[in-house]
Amino acid sequence: VQLVESGGGLVQPGGSLRLSCAASGFTFSSYAMSWYRQAPGKERELVATISSAGGRINYADSVKGRFTISRDNAKNTVYLQMNSLKAEETAVYCCNAHIWSRDYWGQGTQVTVSS
């Protein structure tokens, strides 16, 4: 299993970024995918989850209305569109696959929200 995130970077408060996570090594279309984030000195936080076919989506309350998770099963990729970003959302963002009771993680992509 391999998960490779991209799309992070430096953005001003109020700005937008789109993260991507390319998956390989498993049947991507069979599993839910999630995005997590971890800010310095804080615990890892679940941001959003999307079901295998994309029909069920859940968000952390803190990102509802601003973030959108989506997936393209033909491309084995999950996305996180982040709008109206806040400085406190500076963190490493990682995608996650939960397969047969085991969690798999990408290396993460740094998102820095600063003016």
C-alpha positions as CSV (number, residue, x, y, z in Angstrom):
1,V,0.0,0.0,0.0
2,Q,1.3,3.4,-0.9
3,L,-0.3,6.8,-0.4
4,V,1.4,9.9,-1.8
5,E,0.1,13.3,-0.9
6,S,0.7,16.5,-2.8
7,G,-0.6,20.0,-3.1
8,G,0.4,21.6,0.2
9,G,2.2,24.9,0.5
10,L,2.0,28.4,1.8
11,V,-1.3,30.2,1.6
12,Q,-2.6,33.4,3.1
13,P,-5.5,33.4,5.5
14,G,-8.7,33.2,3.5
15,G,-7.0,31.4,0.7
16,S,-7.5,28.0,-0.9
17,L,-5.6,24.8,-1.6
18,R,-6.4,21.5,-3.2
19,L,-4.6,18.5,-1.8
20,S,-4.3,15.2,-3.7
21,C,-3.5,11.7,-2.4
22,A,-2.5,9.1,-5.0
23,A,-3.1,5.5,-3.9
24,S,-1.6,2.3,-5.1
25,G,-1.1,-1.3,-3.9
26,F,-4.8,-2.0,-3.0
27,T,-8.2,-2.0,-4.6
28,F,-8.8,1.7,-4.1
29,S,-12.5,1.7,-5.1
30,S,-13.3,-0.8,-2.3
31,Y,-12.3,1.3,0.7
32,A,-13.2,4.5,2.4
33,M,-10.5,7.2,2.5
34,S,-9.8,9.9,5.0
35,W,-7.8,13.1,5.5
36,Y,-6.2,13.8,8.8
37,R,-4.1,16.7,10.0
38,Q,-1.7,17.3,12.8
39,A,-0.6,20.7,13.9
40,P,2.6,21.2,15.9
41,G,2.1,20.1,19.5
42,K,-1.4,18.9,18.9
43,E,-3.0,15.5,18.4
44,R,-3.9,14.2,15.0
45,E,-7.3,15.3,13.9
46,L,-9.8,13.6,11.5
47,V,-10.7,16.2,8.9
48,A,-13.0,14.3,6.5
49,T,-13.9,10.8,5.3
50,I,-15.4,9.6,2.1
51,S,-16.9,6.2,1.5
52,S,-15.7,3.8,-1.2
53,A,-18.1,5.0,-3.9
54,G,-18.3,8.6,-2.6
55,G,-21.9,8.4,-1.5
56,R,-21.2,9.0,2.2
57,I,-19.1,11.9,3.4
58,N,-18.3,13.2,6.9
59,Y,-16.5,16.3,8.0
60,A,-15.1,17.6,11.2
61,D,-17.4,20.4,12.5
62,S,-14.5,22.8,12.2
63,V,-14.3,22.4,8.4
64,K,-17.9,22.0,7.4
65,G,-18.9,24.4,4.6
66,R,-15.2,25.2,3.8
67,F,-13.6,21.9,2.9
68,T,-14.7,19.3,0.3
69,I,-13.5,15.8,0.1
70,S,-13.9,13.9,-3.2
71,R,-12.4,10.9,-5.0
72,D,-11.8,9.7,-8.5
73,N,-11.8,5.9,-8.4
74,A,-10.6,5.7,-12.0
75,K,-7.4,7.7,-11.0
76,N,-7.0,6.0,-7.5
77,T,-6.9,9.5,-6.1
78,V,-8.7,11.3,-3.2
79,Y,-8.8,15.1,-3.0
80,L,-9.3,17.7,-0.3
81,Q,-10.4,21.1,-1.5
82,M,-9.8,23.6,1.3
83,N,-11.3,27.1,1.1
84,S,-11.3,30.0,3.6
85,L,-8.2,28.7,5.3
86,K,-7.4,29.9,8.8
87,A,-4.0,30.4,10.4
88,E,-4.8,27.7,13.0
89,E,-5.2,25.2,10.2
90,T,-1.5,25.1,9.6
91,A,-0.6,21.5,9.9
92,V,0.7,18.4,8.1
93,Y,-2.2,16.9,6.2
94,C,-2.1,13.1,5.6
95,C,-4.4,10.7,3.8
96,N,-5.4,7.4,5.4
97,A,-6.7,4.1,4.2
98,H,-8.2,1.6,6.8
99,I,-7.8,-1.8,5.3
100,W,-8.5,-5.0,7.1
101,S,-8.2,-3.4,10.6
102,R,-4.9,-1.7,9.7
103,D,-4.3,1.9,9.1
104,Y,-2.1,3.1,6.2
105,W,-0.7,6.6,6.0
106,G,1.0,8.8,3.5
107,Q,4.0,10.9,4.3
108,G,1.9,14.0,4.6
109,T,2.0,17.4,2.9
110,Q,2.6,20.6,4.8
111,V,0.0,23.3,4.7
112,T,1.0,26.7,6.1
113,V,-1.6,29.4,6.4
114,S,0.2,32.7,7.1
115,S,0.3,36.3,5.9
